[in-house]
Amino acid sequence: MTACNKLLTVHNLGMRFGGIQALAEVDFSIAAGSISALIGPNGAGKTTVFNCITGFYPPSTGSMQLALEGRSQDLGQLLSSPLFGGSHRIARIGIARTFQNIRLFREMTVLENLLVAQHHQLNHNLLAGFFRTRAYRSAEHAAIDNAIGWLEVVGLRDCANRLAGTLPYGHQRRLEIARAMCTKPRLICLDEPAAGLNPHETEELAALIRQLRQEHAATVLLIEHDMGLVMGISDHIVVLDHGKVIAMGTAQAVASSPAVILAYLGVDESQNTEASV
C-alpha cells in the first residue's frame, strides 16, 4: 500500500478505561477504495477502535489521520477541540457508521430516516427555513432525491413511506447502510452488518458491499464475526486480540497465521502435534 492511497492511518492507538487497557499500540492503514475488515475474538477491542475512529471516544494515546483533498486531518485533534469536538464533527468530514444494534428512528418513515441523516447539508438559517427560500427548497429537494436514490440502491424504494420499525430485520440493516451512505462518506464503518441475517440475506449483503465499492467508490471498514463474509469480500484484514494487532494482510495470510489460530481456537497446533508424537 503506497502512502498516496492511504485514506485512514491509525498509529499507536491506545485506549484506557480507568485501570483497563482496552487498546495498546494499534497500527493499521485503510486504502482508499478498499474493503477492509477488523476481526478478532469477543472482547478483542474491535468496537473500541470503531468508537475512536468515529468520534465516540477520544483515544488515550496515538493518532488517526484521514486523508482529505491535499492534506491530512487529525481526528484526535477534532475530538479534543472544545468547540468542534464530537462524533458529529467526524461525520461532517466524511466518516459514517452503522451499529451492531440497529439505531433507526422506528416511528419515522424510511424516507424520513434518510432525510434526518442529511440535516447538516441543509441550510440551517432560521429565516431561510421559515420563509422557505429558493436555496432552502433546492437543498431540500436535493436531499429527497439523494435519499430516494439510495433507497433504489439498497432495494427499498417501494418501502419509502413505511415506518422504519415495521420493516423486516434484514431490510432494517439495509436501511442503516443507506442512511450512512446518504451523508456521502469518504469512509463507511459497518459494525457487524451481517448480525442476525440468514445465509441468503448475508449473500445479498456481500453483493451490496461490493456494489458500494465498485459503483459508488466507497471505502468500507467492517467489523464482522461471519468469517465466510469477511474472507469473501475483504481486500485487507486486521486481526485484534486483547487490544493489540496480532496479524494483518490478505484473507489467505491471516487464515494461516498461527497467532490468529491460537486467538480463535485457544490451541497452539504445533504444540499439540509435538505432544501427540
C-alpha positions, 0 to 999 in steps of 0.5 A, a space after each residue: 500500500 503506497 502512502 498516496 492511497 492511504 485514506 485512514 492511518 491509525 498509529 499507536 492507538 491506545 485506549 484506557 478505561 480507568 485501570 483497563 487497557 482496552 487498546 495498546 499500540 494499534 497500527 493499521 492503514 485503510 486504502 482508499 477504495 478498499 474493503 477492509 475488515 477488523 476481526 478478532 475474538 469477543 472482547 478483542 477491542 474491535 468496537 473500541 477502535 470503531 468508537 475512536 475512529 468515529 468520534 465516540 471516544 477520544 483515544 488515550 494515546 496515538 493518532 488517526 489521520 484521514 486523508 482529505 483533498 491535499 492534506 491530512 486531518 487529525 481526528 484526535 485533534 477534532 475530538 479534543 477541540 472544545 468547540 468542534 469536538 464530537 462524533 458529529 464533527 467526524 461525520 461532517 468530514 466524511 466518516 459514517 457508521 452503522 451499529 451492531 444494534 440497529 439505531 433507526 428512528 422506528 416511528 419515522 418513515 424510511 424516507 424520513 430516516 434518510 432525510 434526518 441523516 442529511 440535516 447538516 447539508 441543509 441550510 440551517 438559517 432560521 429565516 431561510 427555513 421559515 420563509 422557505 427560500 429558493 436555496 432552502 427548497 433546492 437543498 431540500 429537494 436535493 436531499 429527497 432525491 439523494 435519499 430516494 436514490 439510495 433507497 433504489 440502491 439498497 432495494 427499498 424504494 417501494 418501502 419509502 413511506 413505511 415506518 422504519 420499525 415495521 420493516 423486516 430485520 434484514 431490510 432494517 440493516 439495509 436501511 442503516 447502510 443507506 442512511 450512512 451512505 446518504 451523508 456521502 462518506 469518504 469512509 463507511 464503518 459497518 459494525 457487524 452488518 451481517 448480525 442476525 441475517 440468514 445465509 441468503 440475506 448475508 449473500 445479498 449483503 456481500 453483493 451490496 458491499 461490493 456494489 458500494 465499492 465498485 459503483 459508488 467508490 466507497 471505502 468500507 471498514 467492517 467489523 464482522 464475526 461471519 468469517 465466510 463474509 469477511 474472507 469473501 469480500 475483504 481486500 485487507 484484514 486486521 486481526 485484534 486480540 486483547 487490544 493489540 494487532 496480532 496479524 494483518 494482510 490478505 484473507 489467505 495470510 491471516 487464515 494461516 497465521 498461527 497467532 490468529 489460530 491460537 486467538 480463535 481456537 485457544 490451541 497452539 497446533 504445533 504444540 499439540 502435534 509435538 505432544 501427540 508424537 
